[in-house]
Amino acid sequence: MTLSFRNRIDVVLSVADQRITDVNIQPRTRPPLGRLFAGKPAETLLAALPRLFSLCATAHQVALLSAIEAARGQPVAPLTRHRRIRAVVAERFAELLRGLLLGPIARDRGALQQAHGLLQAVASLQGDAKPGASGPSRADVLSQIKMGLGQLGVSSASEIVAPGTPLAKLMTAARMAAEDGGWRHMPAVHGVLSAADDRAVVAGLMDQGSAFAETPELDGRVPETGVWARRRPAAPLQAGPVERLLARIAEVAALARWIETGEAEDDSDEGIVTAYALGHRCGAAAVECTRGRLHHVIELDAQGAIARFEYLAPTEWNFHPRGPVVSSLTGAVLRGAADRDAVDAMIGAFDPCVGYHLTTRETAHA
């Protein structure tokens, strides 16, 4: 199957007197999966998802399978639900950790060498989450992960990042970079997308289809979703790259403890996988994946084939033309090449599921 679509986000910054005055985002174009798989068995799309989505493939499969079961009225056994949550958590942990190692910390060669065994252990962990998997014992994998995280600086103490470690150096560099250009005090002006919004999101997908999925809104509101939104304090004062990096490290630490004990430290597993029966052979599901809340809606015909399929990924919320990325960049000061790195760090903090192209355009002072 060959899909032709623009799998990239274009970000254009308008700069006047070294200050970002406007941010224009051209979202990616998404593959028209509903049209491509119409009339085919639902299992065909389920099998194709890992090839269509290299990131969060497990979350997409869990979302679609849960939506199909809801459309068919099939109950899900508690053990099955637990296994799916375990697989989604393992994927979230792996992708967040790889994002740290291959992103912000990638310039530290020593840290990357230390992390080689950690990445291998994480891969084994994801395989362990699948039924019938074989390989190193779970205890050995968890021990290797715990040791690797400690070497990086992920601490079990309240400070989260251990002093003198690669992550501590990364945090220091991020704080120094945030001192200039207004990056330190970026406002948190968007609400948070949560399980409480699922019904409204599903209604939007049912009523407007791909038009809603491409630029989603909830009564004019464009909430943020993802790691920082999940761990956002009740009254956030700052939402800059430092706070977002710290939120990612904190979630890696929390997920590592969750994986080790088999239980979340709070009720945060309640909304990880949620399914909704919509009637008339129609079902929906939401999964809290690495980058935020993912939604699938499916409608089956009388023969059980796909009559309609809609999906909405977290990236469409965060990279909405009026969304959190735009708000986070607007007003920042760019004084030199180092600030281009700060822009990349800010965009990278939202962890888009596709690549992006950044352009800076000088404009006349207003």
One Martini backbone bead per residue (centre of mass of N, CA, C, O) as a GRO file, in nm:
protein
  366
    1MET     BB    1   0.095   0.037   0.024
    2THR     BB    2   0.042   0.376  -0.095
    3LEU     BB    3   0.105   0.687   0.061
    4SER     BB    4  -0.005   1.032   0.000
    5PHE     BB    5   0.157   1.259   0.224
    6ARG     BB    6   0.221   1.522   0.455
    7ASN     BB    7   0.474   1.429   0.699
    8ARG     BB    8   0.463   1.752   0.801
    9ILE     BB    9   0.560   2.038   0.987
   10ASP     BB   10   0.508   2.386   0.949
   11VAL     BB   11   0.722   2.653   1.082
   12VAL     BB   12   0.655   3.008   1.105
   13LEU     BB   13   0.855   3.286   1.188
   14SER     BB   14   0.789   3.609   1.304
   15VAL     BB   15   1.035   3.878   1.306
   16ALA     BB   16   1.072   4.168   1.532
   17ASP     BB   17   1.319   4.289   1.697
   18GLN     BB   18   1.383   3.978   1.799
   19ARG     BB   19   1.072   3.912   1.797
   20ILE     BB   20   0.808   3.701   1.824
   21THR     BB   21   0.496   3.781   1.654
   22ASP     BB   22   0.458   3.506   1.481
   23VAL     BB   23   0.280   3.183   1.430
   24ASN     BB   24   0.294   2.948   1.165
   25ILE     BB   25   0.087   2.657   1.108
   26GLN     BB   26   0.133   2.364   0.904
   27PRO     BB   27  -0.016   2.095   0.895
   28ARG     BB   28  -0.043   1.796   0.842
   29THR     BB   29  -0.123   1.527   0.638
   30ARG     BB   30  -0.348   1.275   0.657
   31PRO     BB   31  -0.431   0.965   0.626
   32PRO     BB   32  -0.718   0.815   0.456
   33LEU     BB   33  -0.827   0.551   0.618
   34GLY     BB   34  -1.133   0.535   0.578
   35ARG     BB   35  -1.116   0.513   0.265
   36LEU     BB   36  -0.901   0.281   0.230
   37PHE     BB   37  -1.083   0.072   0.439
   38ALA     BB   38  -1.338   0.056   0.304
   39GLY     BB   39  -1.496  -0.265   0.319
   40LYS     BB   40  -1.303  -0.380   0.526
   41PRO     BB   41  -1.179  -0.552   0.752
   42ALA     BB   42  -1.083  -0.453   1.062
   43GLU     BB   43  -0.824  -0.635   1.077
   44THR     BB   44  -0.668  -0.494   0.850
   45LEU     BB   45  -0.612  -0.231   0.999
   46LEU     BB   46  -0.484  -0.349   1.252
   47ALA     BB   47  -0.235  -0.473   1.092
   48ALA     BB   48  -0.140  -0.184   0.960
   49LEU     BB   49  -0.058   0.018   1.189
   50PRO     BB   50   0.255  -0.033   1.229
   51ARG     BB   51   0.314   0.085   0.935
   52LEU     BB   52   0.168   0.372   0.972
   53PHE     BB   53   0.280   0.376   1.291
   54SER     BB   54   0.586   0.401   1.437
   55LEU     BB   55   0.441   0.562   1.651
   56CYS     BB   56   0.229   0.438   1.874
   57ALA     BB   57   0.126   0.152   1.777
   58THR     BB   58  -0.001   0.027   2.029
   59ALA     BB   59  -0.210   0.249   2.083
   60HIS     BB   60  -0.360   0.216   1.816
   61GLN     BB   61  -0.440  -0.080   1.853
   62VAL     BB   62  -0.593  -0.048   2.117
   63ALA     BB   63  -0.798   0.158   2.017
   64LEU     BB   64  -0.921  -0.007   1.786
   65LEU     BB   65  -0.996  -0.264   1.939
   66SER     BB   66  -1.181  -0.121   2.146
   67ALA     BB   67  -1.378  -0.002   1.935
   68ILE     BB   68  -1.467  -0.267   1.808
   69GLU     BB   69  -1.583  -0.396   2.064
   70ALA     BB   70  -1.791  -0.172   2.113
   71ALA     BB   71  -1.942  -0.212   1.839
   72ARG     BB   72  -1.998  -0.532   1.913
   73GLY     BB   73  -2.043  -0.575   2.228
   74GLN     BB   74  -1.771  -0.659   2.365
   75PRO     BB   75  -1.635  -0.780   2.628
   76VAL     BB   76  -1.371  -0.708   2.870
   77ALA     BB   77  -1.139  -0.846   3.033
   78PRO     BB   78  -0.944  -0.756   3.292
   79LEU     BB   79  -0.681  -0.890   3.189
   80THR     BB   80  -0.682  -0.760   2.910
   81ARG     BB   81  -0.677  -0.469   3.006
   82HIS     BB   82  -0.412  -0.491   3.163
   83ARG     BB   83  -0.232  -0.567   2.919
   84ARG     BB   84  -0.281  -0.307   2.762
   85ILE     BB   85  -0.175  -0.110   2.969
   86ARG     BB   86   0.106  -0.233   2.985
   87ALA     BB   87   0.178  -0.178   2.685
   88VAL     BB   88   0.140   0.130   2.689
   89VAL     BB   89   0.342   0.191   2.915
   90ALA     BB   90   0.590   0.069   2.777
   91GLU     BB   91   0.580   0.259   2.533
   92ARG     BB   92   0.594   0.527   2.680
   93PHE     BB   93   0.862   0.478   2.819
   94ALA     BB   94   1.034   0.423   2.564
   95GLU     BB   95   0.977   0.694   2.410
   96LEU     BB   96   1.071   0.891   2.627
   97LEU     BB   97   1.358   0.781   2.652
   98ARG     BB   98   1.444   0.808   2.357
   99GLY     BB   99   1.396   1.112   2.344
  100LEU     BB  100   1.626   1.179   2.541
  101LEU     BB  101   1.868   1.022   2.403
  102LEU     BB  102   1.805   1.138   2.093
  103GLY     BB  103   1.801   1.431   2.195
  104PRO     BB  104   1.912   1.625   2.438
  105ILE     BB  105   2.153   1.391   2.511
  106ALA     BB  106   2.312   1.318   2.236
  107ARG     BB  107   2.585   1.496   2.283
  108ASP     BB  108   2.650   1.275   2.503
  109ARG     BB  109   2.849   1.014   2.453
  110GLY     BB  110   2.875   0.885   2.728
  111ALA     BB  111   2.571   0.851   2.778
  112LEU     BB  112   2.515   0.676   2.529
  113GLN     BB  113   2.693   0.441   2.611
  114GLN     BB  114   2.541   0.384   2.877
  115ALA     BB  115   2.250   0.349   2.719
  116HIS     BB  116   2.262   0.089   2.554
  117GLY     BB  117   2.154  -0.118   2.764
  118LEU     BB  118   1.890   0.031   2.816
  119LEU     BB  119   1.766   0.005   2.532
  120GLN     BB  120   1.764  -0.303   2.532
  121ALA     BB  121   1.581  -0.335   2.779
  122VAL     BB  122   1.337  -0.181   2.664
  123ALA     BB  123   1.290  -0.373   2.428
  124SER     BB  124   1.234  -0.618   2.611
  125LEU     BB  125   0.993  -0.496   2.757
  126GLN     BB  126   0.807  -0.475   2.509
  127GLY     BB  127   0.814  -0.780   2.453
  128ASP     BB  128   0.700  -0.866   2.737
  129ALA     BB  129   0.407  -0.731   2.682
  130LYS     BB  130   0.376  -0.976   2.504
  131PRO     BB  131   0.231  -1.250   2.428
  132GLY     BB  132   0.470  -1.512   2.434
  133ALA     BB  133   0.725  -1.401   2.522
  134SER     BB  134   1.085  -1.405   2.486
  135GLY     BB  135   1.374  -1.401   2.711
  136PRO     BB  136   1.461  -1.223   2.936
  137SER     BB  137   1.406  -1.171   3.238
  138ARG     BB  138   1.225  -0.943   3.404
  139ALA     BB  139   1.423  -0.897   3.636
  140ASP     BB  140   1.671  -0.831   3.456
  141VAL     BB  141   1.547  -0.595   3.302
  142LEU     BB  142   1.479  -0.416   3.549
  143SER     BB  143   1.769  -0.398   3.655
  144GLN     BB  144   1.891  -0.261   3.403
  145ILE     BB  145   1.707  -0.014   3.407
  146LYS     BB  146   1.773   0.092   3.687
  147MET     BB  147   2.076   0.131   3.634
  148GLY     BB  148   2.055   0.317   3.383
  149LEU     BB  149   1.895   0.547   3.518
  150GLY     BB  150   2.106   0.609   3.735
  151GLN     BB  151   2.333   0.694   3.537
  152LEU     BB  152   2.168   0.935   3.416
  153GLY     BB  153   1.977   1.052   3.688
  154VAL     BB  154   1.737   0.889   3.778
  155SER     BB  155   1.557   0.944   4.062
  156SER     BB  156   1.397   0.833   4.371
  157ALA     BB  157   1.391   1.100   4.464
  158SER     BB  158   1.249   1.415   4.494
  159GLU     BB  159   1.458   1.552   4.278
  160ILE     BB  160   1.493   1.321   4.033
  161VAL     BB  161   1.780   1.459   3.983
  162ALA     BB  162   2.097   1.371   3.995
  163PRO     BB  163   2.385   1.477   4.080
  164GLY     BB  164   2.641   1.463   3.830
  165THR     BB  165   2.473   1.396   3.581
  166PRO     BB  166   2.362   1.405   3.264
  167LEU     BB  167   2.085   1.531   3.347
  168ALA     BB  168   2.199   1.760   3.518
  169LYS     BB  169   2.350   1.897   3.287
  170LEU     BB  170   2.102   1.942   3.111
  171MET     BB  171   1.947   2.123   3.311
  172THR     BB  172   2.159   2.345   3.331
  173ALA     BB  173   2.159   2.422   3.030
  174ALA     BB  174   1.855   2.490   3.014
  175ARG     BB  175   1.859   2.721   3.225
  176MET     BB  176   2.063   2.902   3.082
  177ALA     BB  177   1.900   2.932   2.815
  178ALA     BB  178   1.639   3.059   2.970
  179GLU     BB  179   1.745   3.341   3.062
  180ASP     BB  180   1.708   3.405   2.768
  181GLY     BB  181   1.438   3.527   2.561
  182GLY     BB  182   1.185   3.437   2.756
  183TRP     BB  183   1.186   3.116   2.836
  184ARG     BB  184   1.126   3.103   3.149
  185HIS     BB  185   0.813   3.257   3.124
  186MET     BB  186   0.614   3.075   2.999
  187PRO     BB  187   0.293   3.044   2.946
  188ALA     BB  188  -0.016   2.885   3.076
  189VAL     BB  189  -0.310   2.905   2.860
  190HIS     BB  190  -0.390   2.608   2.852
  191GLY     BB  191  -0.559   2.351   2.876
  192VAL     BB  192  -0.660   2.010   2.945
  193LEU     BB  193  -0.662   1.704   2.807
  194SER     BB  194  -0.916   1.462   2.891
  195ALA     BB  195  -1.141   1.221   2.970
  196ALA     BB  196  -1.373   1.438   2.994
  197ASP     BB  197  -1.348   1.493   2.661
  198ASP     BB  198  -1.426   1.242   2.494
  199ARG     BB  199  -1.722   1.291   2.406
  200ALA     BB  200  -1.663   1.554   2.248
  201VAL     BB  201  -1.459   1.435   2.052
  202VAL     BB  202  -1.638   1.217   1.931
  203ALA     BB  203  -1.855   1.410   1.829
  204GLY     BB  204  -1.668   1.563   1.635
  205LEU     BB  205  -1.595   1.315   1.459
  206MET     BB  206  -1.888   1.242   1.379
  207ASP     BB  207  -1.974   1.529   1.257
  208GLN     BB  208  -1.675   1.619   1.096
  209GLY     BB  209  -1.433   1.446   1.098
  210SER     BB  210  -1.146   1.541   0.947
  211ALA     BB  211  -1.190   1.843   1.010
  212PHE     BB  212  -1.156   1.803   1.316
  213ALA     BB  213  -0.879   1.645   1.320
  214GLU     BB  214  -0.700   1.874   1.193
  215THR     BB  215  -0.872   2.118   1.378
  216PRO     BB  216  -0.926   2.102   1.689
  217GLU     BB  217  -1.221   2.178   1.897
  218LEU     BB  218  -1.371   2.309   2.217
  219ASP     BB  219  -1.545   2.568   2.210
  220GLY     BB  220  -1.259   2.717   2.116
  221ARG     BB  221  -1.081   2.507   2.248
  222VAL     BB  222  -0.711   2.433   2.291
  223PRO     BB  223  -0.581   2.187   2.432
  224GLU     BB  224  -0.346   2.022   2.608
  225THR     BB  225  -0.114   1.747   2.543
  226GLY     BB  226   0.074   1.530   2.753
  227VAL     BB  227   0.317   1.531   2.977
  228TRP     BB  228   0.275   1.812   3.107
  229ALA     BB  229  -0.033   1.785   3.133
  230ARG     BB  230  -0.028   1.537   3.325
  231ARG     BB  231   0.191   1.706   3.534
  232ARG     BB  232   0.038   1.947   3.598
  233PRO     BB  233  -0.010   2.185   3.797
  234ALA     BB  234  -0.265   2.354   3.938
  235ALA     BB  235  -0.064   2.634   3.935
  236PRO     BB  236   0.091   2.735   3.676
  237LEU     BB  237   0.374   2.955   3.600
  238GLN     BB  238   0.538   2.754   3.412
  239ALA     BB  239   0.616   2.647   3.041
  240GLY     BB  240   0.893   2.573   2.972
  241PRO     BB  241   1.154   2.372   2.879
  242VAL     BB  242   1.234   2.297   3.167
  243GLU     BB  243   0.958   2.195   3.272
  244ARG     BB  244   0.920   1.984   3.043
  245LEU     BB  245   1.172   1.818   3.098
  246LEU     BB  246   1.105   1.748   3.393
  247ALA     BB  247   0.840   1.600   3.327
  248ARG     BB  248   0.970   1.372   3.166
  249ILE     BB  249   1.154   1.262   3.387
  250ALA     BB  250   0.927   1.209   3.593
  251GLU     BB  251   0.776   1.002   3.419
  252VAL     BB  252   0.996   0.798   3.388
  253ALA     BB  253   1.017   0.738   3.691
  254ALA     BB  254   0.718   0.654   3.736
  255LEU     BB  255   0.709   0.424   3.522
  256ALA     BB  256   0.930   0.252   3.644
  257ARG     BB  257   0.774   0.194   3.907
  258TRP     BB  258   0.525   0.075   3.776
  259ILE     BB  259   0.662  -0.163   3.628
  260GLU     BB  260   0.784  -0.292   3.887
  261THR     BB  261   0.496  -0.312   4.057
  262GLY     BB  262   0.216  -0.285   3.868
  263GLU     BB  263   0.155   0.012   3.986
  264ALA     BB  264   0.018   0.294   4.041
  265GLU     BB  265   0.050   0.582   4.253
  266ASP     BB  266  -0.235   0.632   4.138
  267ASP     BB  267  -0.522   0.705   3.918
  268SER     BB  268  -0.371   0.715   3.620
  269ASP     BB  269  -0.507   0.439   3.490
  270GLU     BB  270  -0.809   0.501   3.430
  271GLY     BB  271  -0.758   0.660   3.126
  272ILE     BB  272  -0.582   0.490   2.928
  273VAL     BB  273  -0.836   0.286   2.867
  274THR     BB  274  -1.126   0.381   2.669
  275ALA     BB  275  -1.461   0.280   2.604
  276TYR     BB  276  -1.736   0.336   2.349
  277ALA     BB  277  -2.072   0.286   2.307
  278LEU     BB  278  -2.278   0.414   2.020
  279GLY     BB  279  -2.418   0.236   1.842
  280HIS     BB  280  -2.478   0.099   1.545
  281ARG     BB  281  -2.191  -0.030   1.515
  282CYS     BB  282  -2.050   0.179   1.726
  283GLY     BB  283  -1.718   0.297   1.825
  284ALA     BB  284  -1.492   0.399   2.094
  285ALA     BB  285  -1.154   0.532   2.178
  286ALA     BB  286  -0.911   0.594   2.446
  287VAL     BB  287  -0.554   0.687   2.465
  288GLU     BB  288  -0.280   0.727   2.684
  289CYS     BB  289  -0.004   0.836   2.544
  290THR     BB  290   0.290   0.973   2.505
  291ARG     BB  291   0.157   1.257   2.361
  292GLY     BB  292  -0.137   1.164   2.456
  293ARG     BB  293  -0.459   1.182   2.336
  294LEU     BB  294  -0.621   0.909   2.176
  295HIS     BB  295  -0.857   0.873   1.895
  296HIS     BB  296  -1.125   0.639   1.810
  297VAL     BB  297  -1.354   0.571   1.529
  298ILE     BB  298  -1.611   0.315   1.457
  299GLU     BB  299  -1.792   0.173   1.171
  300LEU     BB  300  -2.010  -0.092   1.096
  301ASP     BB  301  -2.139  -0.314   0.904
  302ALA     BB  302  -2.337  -0.591   0.864
  303GLN     BB  303  -2.054  -0.758   0.792
  304GLY     BB  304  -1.809  -0.602   0.965
  305ALA     BB  305  -1.718  -0.376   0.807
  306ILE     BB  306  -1.589  -0.078   0.712
  307ALA     BB  307  -1.768   0.236   0.712
  308ARG     BB  308  -1.598   0.394   0.944
  309PHE     BB  309  -1.303   0.614   1.009
  310GLU     BB  310  -1.162   0.781   1.298
  311TYR     BB  311  -0.887   1.008   1.393
  312LEU     BB  312  -0.693   1.145   1.688
  313ALA     BB  313  -0.406   1.305   1.751
  314PRO     BB  314  -0.214   1.493   1.966
  315THR     BB  315  -0.064   1.683   1.763
  316GLU     BB  316  -0.320   1.849   1.670
  317TRP     BB  317  -0.335   2.015   1.931
  318ASN     BB  318  -0.044   2.134   1.978
  319PHE     BB  319  -0.036   2.211   1.640
  320HIS     BB  320  -0.225   2.426   1.637
  321PRO     BB  321  -0.275   2.744   1.513
  322ARG     BB  322  -0.391   2.798   1.842
  323GLY     BB  323  -0.188   2.658   2.017
  324PRO     BB  324   0.064   2.586   2.241
  325VAL     BB  325   0.305   2.642   2.054
  326VAL     BB  326   0.231   2.928   1.974
  327SER     BB  327   0.220   3.046   2.265
  328SER     BB  328   0.521   2.963   2.344
  329LEU     BB  329   0.665   3.148   2.111
  330THR     BB  330   0.523   3.399   2.153
  331GLY     BB  331   0.752   3.670   2.244
  332ALA     BB  332   1.016   3.574   2.195
  333VAL     BB  333   1.369   3.606   2.200
  334LEU     BB  334   1.610   3.666   1.928
  335ARG     BB  335   1.984   3.688   1.934
  336GLY     BB  336   2.070   3.400   1.804
  337ALA     BB  337   2.172   3.084   1.743
  338ALA     BB  338   2.091   2.975   2.028
  339ASP     BB  339   1.781   3.041   1.990
  340ARG     BB  340   1.725   2.820   1.789
  341ASP     BB  341   1.761   2.597   1.997
  342ALA     BB  342   1.526   2.697   2.177
  343VAL     BB  343   1.306   2.645   1.973
  344ASP     BB  344   1.358   2.344   1.936
  345ALA     BB  345   1.313   2.276   2.234
  346MET     BB  346   1.019   2.367   2.248
  347ILE     BB  347   0.908   2.187   2.026
  348GLY     BB  348   1.028   1.917   2.141
  349ALA     BB  349   0.856   1.924   2.409
  350PHE     BB  350   0.594   1.823   2.229
  351ASP     BB  351   0.652   1.572   2.060
  352PRO     BB  352   0.618   1.506   1.767
  353CYS     BB  353   0.512   1.240   1.538
  354VAL     BB  354   0.661   1.437   1.345
  355GLY     BB  355   0.814   1.630   1.149
  356TYR     BB  356   0.987   1.952   1.113
  357HIS     BB  357   0.979   2.291   0.972
  358LEU     BB  358   1.190   2.575   1.012
  359THR     BB  359   1.102   2.928   0.977
  360THR     BB  360   1.249   3.255   0.935
  361ARG     BB  361   1.090   3.588   0.939
  362GLU     BB  362   1.145   3.905   0.856
  363THR     BB  363   0.997   4.199   0.992
  364ALA     BB  364   0.849   4.477   1.037
  365HIS     BB  365   0.799   4.713   1.251
  366ALA     BB  366   0.493   4.796   1.412
   0.00000   0.00000   0.00000
